[in-house]
Amino acid sequence: MKFALAFIAYPITALATFLPQAILSTLDEPFVATVWSKDITKAVVNASGGKFYIGRPTQTYCPDGVVDCSHFTGTETVFVPGYDGRLGLRVNVPGGQQVYVAPDGSLSFTQAHSAYIPPRFYPDRVLAGRVREV
């Protein structure tokens, strides 16, 4: 099942809100976030440099000697529902990468190979918008 998220900001800034548990419970499979707007069509939300953007290409981090990035040729950001209603990214690093709302209000994600999240983060506030099946 694929999902789309409605967004209204560029770059995406936090209009963070708690998603009702009924919506979170439907997020049980990986999904790609797409823009739903009469002015923007077929644009996707991509991860780049620790933040999320509409229309910006994805960015991959591969430290020398750890992983060969040539094996990862994907061009989309895939979100994965996690434990306790939290959201992560589909990645190939130990511990994964968690999505959170940063203190400055931006939708952000943890760096690869690091679980560090800045103080005053909101891991249980996911995305402002609504989830709809497509």
N, C-alpha and C positions, 0 to 999 in steps of 0.2 A: 504494500500500500504506500502510495506517495502522498506527501503533504506539501502544502505551500503556506508560507507565512506572509501575512500582509504587513508591509512596512511603509512608512511615509517619510523617512529621513535619509539624507545622503551626506556624508557617510552615516551609517546607522548610529544614532546616539540613543542612550537609554531613555526610554519612556517606560522604565521598568515597572512591572506590576506582577502580582502573583497570578499565575494562570490557575483557573479552577481545577480541582483534582480530577473532575470528569474529563477535561481536555487532556491533562497530563497522562491519564490512563490510556488514552487512545494512541499516544506516541510510543508504540512498542517496536517499531522498526526504524532503521536508518532512513533519512530523508534529505532532500536538497531543498533549500529555501529559495523561493522565487518571488519576484516582485509582483504584486497584484495592484495595478493602478491603471486608470484610463489613460494616463500620460506616458507611462513606461510599460512596455510589453516585452515579455520573454527575457527579462534581465534576471540574473541570479545573484545571490548573496555569496561572496567569496571571502575566505580568510586570507589576510595578508598583513604581515608585520605586527601580529598581536591583536589586530582589530578586524572588523568586518566591514565590507564595502559592497556597494552595488556597482557592477560593471568593471571593477578592477580585477585583473587576473590573479589567480591563486599564487601563493608563494610557498616554496618548499625549503625547509631547513635540514641540511645533511652535513653534520660535522665530519671532517676528514677522518678516515679510518674507522668510522662507526658504521656507516651505511652507504651503499651505492645508490644514489638518487636516480640513476638511469632506469632502475627497475620500477619506479613510480612515475608513470606518465599521465596520471589523471589531471583533469583540468577543472574539477568541480569540488566544492566543499560539501562534505557529507556530514550531517549532524546525526548523533547517536543518542537516544534516550538513555540515561544512566540511572543509578540507584537514587532513591528518595526524590524522584522527580527532577533530578538535575540533568543538564545537557552537556554532552561532550562532542568531540570530533572523531570521525573514523580515521585513525592514524596507526602507524606501525611503530610506536615507541612504548617502552614499558610505562605503565601507569596511565597512558593516554593523555589527552589534553582536554581540560575542562573549560566550558564556556561560563563566563560570569559577567556581572555588571561592575565595572571598575568605579572607584570613588569619583572619577570625573564624569561619570554617567555614560561612558561609551561601552558598547558591547565588546567584550574582549575574550581572549583565550590564553591559557597558560602556555609558556614556551615549551618546546619539545625537550625532553629529558630533564624537566624541572617541574615540580609540583607547586612552585611558589605562586601565591596569589597575594596581592598587596593588602595591607590592613584596610578594614572597612569595605570589603567586597561583599557582593550579594550573590552567592552561588545558587540560592534557592529562588531567585527572581530570574526568570528566563528572558523572554522577549515580549516587548509590547506588540500588540497586534492580535490577530486571531488566526487560528489554525483551521484550514479547510481541506477537505479531501479533493484531489483532482484526478 
